[in-house]
Amino acid sequence: MAARRIGIVGAGPAGLMAAEAAAGQGAEVHVFDAMPSVGRKFLMAGKSGLNLTHAEPHEALRKRYGASIDRLGAALDAFDGAALRQWAEGLGVETFVGSSGRVFPKAMKGSPLLRAWLKRLGELGVVIYPRHRMVALDGHTVRLETPVGPVTEHFDTIVLALGGASWARLGSDAAWVPLLHQHGVKLAPFRPANCAFEVAWSPVFAERNAGAPVKAVTAQSTGEPIPGEFVVTRFGIEGSLVYAHSAALRDQLEATGKASLRLDLVPGRSLERLAADIARQKPKESFANRMRKAAGLDGVKFGLLRELVPEAASLAPEVLAEKIKALDIPLLRTRPMDEAISVAGGVRWDSVTDDYELKAMPGVFVAGEMLDWEAPTGGYLLTACYATGRAAGLAAARA
């Protein structure tokens, strides 16, 4: 009996994992990608360390996916953070757990892992075709634009792992949306996730503080305050602490047109203690010196206080302490979606079976960011891309 012939469109983490899973079941696998080389977004993420996954307990990891865990759960249960670490180490890539619980390759970059992975895929017989862009999909037949002209390929089953709608220059350009829409696949509008926000900084503040990290603070949008750090930019704010709140802040902006990120600039000190420390300062001292001595505020933290509370120097100690402990940064809007680390939206869950097969297109499976889910940074994005790619690849091999 001839091996099943499986086509995979998209050579990011989800597509390559689908290829490995299907080839491991004896399938003949062909992978197509529009870019000149595979894993462009993966390699870009790897330049800053490649946060593969998170080392927290499995049940805690599952909660990071919100309501989507009802559909992602089986895939994540079968291939979670611990399994991903074992998989990487099977490629000869040692990992370690950082102080925040995030897992990184010891090499702190993605290229060694990708090279080892591509070698394994080659040994499994997987064939990869760069510069092959899907322009039509009819049943199990794919039409592709290639360097040598149009090509048509037919497969027993197909896995689509074409990414979302951010970082288009790296391949996630959402060009697949009309192709699926015309076949009746239900899609949720894309929205930025893990994104930066714009703030109406004064020119003086932006000039002095753009690029400055704001460390050792807590931030609150809804729910409990979260400790961490972020960066001031010319246009607003970005960084891990902002991304942790981005879904809630984005939803507030969409619903009401207004949202604020609330900071505690001195989270290690009570309101009462801070007010007393401020009251002890000599009035003849400059406001900058009083804040440095009483609250440890200088640099960008002091700049934020002056920017957001212009009248701060004239406030009574108790009122000023309240402002420092609950400093609101009013947000204008999210930055453009193409700048976001990831997106929400995509193929709706009611359009796919539990095996990630499109109900409107039997024999065609989807994985990764194409699906309508989101998760915070911290390794959760890659973990779910790997897990859904593996699940879709296995399902395509047995369909």
C-alpha positions in Angstrom: 0.0 0.0 0.0 1.4 3.4 -1.0 2.2 5.9 1.7 -0.3 8.7 2.2 0.8 11.8 0.4 0.4 14.9 2.6 0.9 18.5 1.7 1.8 21.0 4.4 1.6 24.7 3.5 3.6 26.9 5.9 7.0 26.1 7.3 6.9 27.8 10.7 6.9 25.8 14.0 3.3 24.5 13.5 3.9 23.4 9.9 7.3 21.8 10.6 5.9 19.9 13.6 2.9 18.7 11.5 5.5 17.5 9.0 7.5 15.6 11.6 4.4 14.1 13.1 3.0 12.9 9.8 6.3 11.6 8.5 6.7 9.7 11.7 3.6 7.8 10.8 5.1 6.8 7.5 3.5 9.5 5.3 5.1 11.1 2.3 5.3 14.7 3.3 5.8 17.8 1.2 6.1 21.2 2.8 5.6 24.5 0.9 6.5 28.0 2.1 6.2 31.4 0.4 9.4 32.7 1.9 13.0 32.1 0.6 13.8 30.1 3.7 11.8 28.4 6.5 11.1 29.6 10.0 11.6 33.3 9.5 9.5 34.5 12.4 10.9 31.6 14.6 14.5 32.8 13.8 13.5 36.4 14.6 12.2 35.4 18.0 15.4 33.4 18.5 17.5 36.5 18.2 16.3 37.6 21.7 16.8 34.2 23.2 14.0 31.9 21.8 11.6 31.4 24.7 10.5 27.9 23.8 8.0 27.2 26.5 7.4 27.7 30.3 8.4 25.4 33.1 5.3 26.0 35.3 3.1 23.0 36.2 0.9 21.7 33.4 -2.4 22.8 35.0 -1.0 26.3 35.4 0.1 26.3 31.8 -3.3 25.3 30.6 -4.9 28.3 32.3 -2.8 30.7 30.1 -5.0 30.0 27.1 -8.3 31.3 28.6 -11.5 30.0 27.1 -9.6 28.4 24.1 -8.3 25.7 26.4 -11.5 23.8 25.8 -10.3 23.2 22.3 -6.5 23.4 22.8 -6.5 21.2 25.8 -6.2 17.8 24.2 -3.3 18.9 22.0 -1.5 20.5 25.0 -2.1 17.5 27.2 -0.4 15.4 24.5 2.5 17.7 24.0 3.1 20.2 26.8 6.0 22.3 28.0 7.9 19.3 29.4 7.4 17.3 26.2 8.7 20.2 24.2 11.8 20.4 26.3 12.4 16.6 25.8 11.8 17.0 22.0 14.4 19.9 21.8 16.9 17.9 23.8 16.3 15.0 21.4 17.6 17.2 18.7 20.7 17.8 20.8 19.6 21.2 22.0 20.0 21.6 25.7 17.5 23.9 27.5 17.5 25.8 30.8 14.9 27.5 33.0 15.3 31.2 33.5 14.5 33.0 36.7 11.0 33.8 35.5 10.2 30.1 34.7 10.7 30.6 30.9 12.6 27.9 29.1 15.4 28.8 26.6 18.0 26.9 24.6 21.4 27.1 26.3 22.7 28.6 23.1 20.1 31.5 23.5 19.2 31.5 19.8 17.0 29.6 17.4 19.2 28.8 14.5 21.0 25.7 16.0 17.6 24.2 16.9 16.2 24.9 13.4 19.2 23.4 11.7 19.0 20.2 13.8 15.3 20.0 13.2 15.6 20.4 9.4 18.2 17.6 9.4 15.8 15.3 11.3 13.0 16.1 8.8 15.3 15.4 5.9 16.1 12.0 7.5 12.4 11.3 7.7 12.0 12.0 4.0 10.3 15.4 4.3 10.8 17.6 1.3 10.6 21.3 1.7 10.0 23.8 -1.1 10.8 27.5 -0.4 9.4 30.3 -2.6 6.2 28.3 -3.2 3.2 30.5 -2.4 -0.3 28.9 -2.3 -2.6 30.9 -4.5 -5.6 28.5 -4.8 -7.0 25.5 -2.9 -9.6 23.3 -4.4 -10.4 20.1 -2.4 -7.0 18.5 -1.9 -5.4 20.2 -4.8 -3.1 23.2 -4.2 -2.0 25.6 -6.8 1.3 27.4 -6.1 3.3 30.2 -7.6 7.0 29.2 -7.8 10.2 30.5 -9.2 9.7 28.3 -12.3 6.0 29.2 -12.8 2.6 27.9 -11.6 2.6 24.4 -10.1 -0.4 22.2 -9.2 -0.1 19.5 -6.6 -2.7 16.9 -5.3 -2.5 15.3 -1.9 -4.5 12.8 0.2 -4.7 15.3 3.0 -3.4 18.8 3.6 -2.3 20.8 6.6 -2.4 24.6 6.6 -0.1 26.3 9.0 0.1 29.8 7.5 0.3 31.9 10.6 -1.7 35.0 11.6 -1.6 38.6 10.5 1.5 40.1 12.3 5.0 40.5 11.0 4.0 40.2 7.3 7.5 40.7 6.1 8.4 37.3 7.8 5.5 35.5 6.1 2.5 35.9 8.3 0.5 38.1 5.9 -3.0 36.5 6.2 -3.1 36.2 2.4 -4.9 32.8 3.0 -8.0 34.5 4.5 -9.9 35.0 1.2 -9.0 31.4 0.0 -10.7 29.9 3.0 -13.5 32.4 3.1 -14.6 31.4 -0.4 -15.0 27.8 0.8 -17.3 28.8 3.6 -14.8 28.6 6.5 -15.9 30.8 9.3 -13.3 33.4 10.4 -13.0 35.8 13.3 -11.5 39.2 12.6 -7.8 39.5 13.4 -6.8 41.7 16.4 -3.4 42.5 17.8 -2.3 40.5 20.8 0.9 40.9 22.9 1.1 44.3 21.5 2.4 47.8 22.3 0.1 50.8 23.0 0.3 54.5 22.0 0.3 57.2 24.7 0.1 61.0 24.1 3.5 61.7 25.6 4.7 65.3 25.6 7.6 65.9 23.2 10.0 66.7 26.0 9.2 63.4 27.9 9.4 61.3 24.8 12.8 62.8 23.8 14.3 62.3 27.3 12.9 58.8 28.0 12.3 56.9 24.8 14.0 53.5 25.1 14.2 53.7 29.0 13.2 50.5 30.9 10.8 50.9 33.8 11.8 48.2 36.2 10.6 46.9 39.6 7.0 48.0 39.2 3.6 46.3 39.2 0.9 47.0 36.7 -2.8 46.4 36.8 -5.6 46.5 34.2 -8.2 44.0 35.4 -7.6 41.5 38.2 -4.5 41.4 40.4 -1.4 43.6 39.8 1.4 41.8 38.0 5.1 42.6 38.7 7.6 43.1 35.9 9.0 45.8 33.7 8.3 47.6 30.4 9.9 50.1 28.1 8.9 53.7 27.3 8.9 54.4 23.6 8.4 57.6 21.5 4.9 56.4 20.7 3.9 54.9 24.1 4.8 51.7 26.0 5.8 48.1 25.1 7.5 45.2 26.8 6.6 42.1 28.7 4.6 43.7 31.5 2.5 45.6 28.8 2.0 42.4 26.8 0.7 40.6 30.0 -2.1 43.1 30.1 -2.6 43.7 26.3 -5.6 41.5 25.8 -7.6 43.2 28.6 -6.5 46.7 27.6 -7.3 46.0 23.9 -10.7 44.8 24.8 -11.4 47.9 27.0 -10.3 50.2 24.1 -12.5 48.4 21.7 -15.5 48.4 24.0 -15.3 51.9 25.4 -12.6 53.8 23.5 -10.7 54.3 26.8 -8.2 52.2 28.8 -5.4 52.9 31.3 -2.5 50.8 32.7 -2.2 51.5 36.4 1.3 51.4 37.9 2.6 51.1 41.4 6.0 52.7 41.2 7.1 51.5 44.6 5.4 48.2 45.1 7.5 47.2 48.1 6.2 50.0 50.3 2.8 50.6 51.9 0.8 53.7 51.1 1.1 54.8 54.8 4.8 54.3 54.9 5.3 56.1 51.6 3.2 59.1 52.7 5.2 59.3 56.0 8.5 59.2 54.1 7.4 62.0 51.8 6.2 64.1 54.7 9.6 63.9 56.3 11.4 65.6 53.4 12.5 69.2 53.8 10.2 71.6 51.8 13.2 73.7 50.6 14.7 70.7 48.8 13.9 70.4 45.1 11.0 68.1 44.2 13.3 65.8 42.3 15.5 65.4 45.4 12.5 64.8 47.7 11.2 62.1 45.4 14.6 60.4 45.2 15.1 60.4 48.9 11.5 59.6 49.9 10.4 57.1 47.2 13.6 56.2 45.3 12.1 57.8 42.2 14.5 59.1 39.7 15.2 58.8 36.0 12.2 57.5 34.0 10.1 56.8 37.0 10.3 60.3 38.2 9.7 61.4 34.6 6.5 59.4 34.5 5.3 61.0 37.7 5.9 64.5 36.4 4.4 63.7 33.0 1.2 62.1 34.2 0.7 64.2 37.4 1.9 67.7 36.4 0.7 69.1 39.7 2.6 66.5 41.7 5.0 68.9 43.4 2.2 70.8 45.0 0.2 67.8 46.4 -0.1 66.9 50.0 2.1 63.9 51.0 -1.0 61.5 51.4 -2.3 62.5 48.0 1.1 62.3 46.3 1.7 58.8 47.8 -1.7 57.7 46.3 -0.6 58.9 42.9 2.7 57.1 43.1 1.0 53.9 44.2 -1.7 54.2 41.5 -0.3 56.0 38.5 -2.5 55.7 35.5 -1.1 55.7 32.0 -4.0 56.6 29.6 -3.8 54.7 26.4 -4.8 56.0 23.0 -4.8 52.8 20.9 -2.9 49.7 20.1 0.0 49.9 17.7 -0.6 48.5 14.2 -1.4 44.8 14.1 1.6 44.0 11.9 3.9 45.1 14.8 2.2 42.8 17.3 4.0 39.7 18.5 0.9 37.7 17.9 -2.8 38.0 17.0 -6.2 36.9 18.2 -8.7 35.9 15.6 -8.5 33.5 12.6 -10.3 30.3 11.9 -13.2 30.0 14.4 -13.4 27.0 16.6 -16.8 26.1 15.3 -15.2 25.7 11.9 -13.0 22.8 12.9 -13.4 19.4 14.4 -11.6 18.2 17.5 -8.9 16.9 15.1 -8.3 20.4 13.6 -10.0 19.4 10.3 -12.0 22.1 8.5 -15.7 21.1 8.5 -16.2 23.0 5.2 -13.2 21.3 3.6 -12.8 17.6 4.6 -9.3 16.4 4.5 -7.8 19.9 5.1 -6.4 20.6 8.6 -5.3 23.8 10.2 -2.8 24.5 13.0 -0.9 27.3 14.8 -1.8 31.0 14.7 -4.4 30.5 12.0 -6.8 29.4 14.7 -8.7 31.8 16.9 -6.8 31.7 20.2 -4.3 33.9 22.0 -1.9 33.5 24.9 0.6 35.7 26.7 4.3 35.8 26.0 6.4 33.5 28.1 6.7 30.5 25.7 2.9 29.9 25.6 2.6 30.9 21.9 5.2 28.5 20.7 4.0 25.7 22.9 0.5 25.8 21.4 1.9 26.2 17.8 3.9 23.0 18.3 1.1 21.2 20.0 -1.6 22.0 17.4 0.9 21.3 14.6 1.6 17.9 16.0 -2.1 17.1 16.5 -3.0 18.2 13.0 -0.1 16.3 11.4 -1.1 13.1 13.2 -4.8 13.5 12.2 -3.8 14.2 8.6 -1.7 11.0 8.5 -4.6 8.8 9.8 -7.5 10.5 8.0 
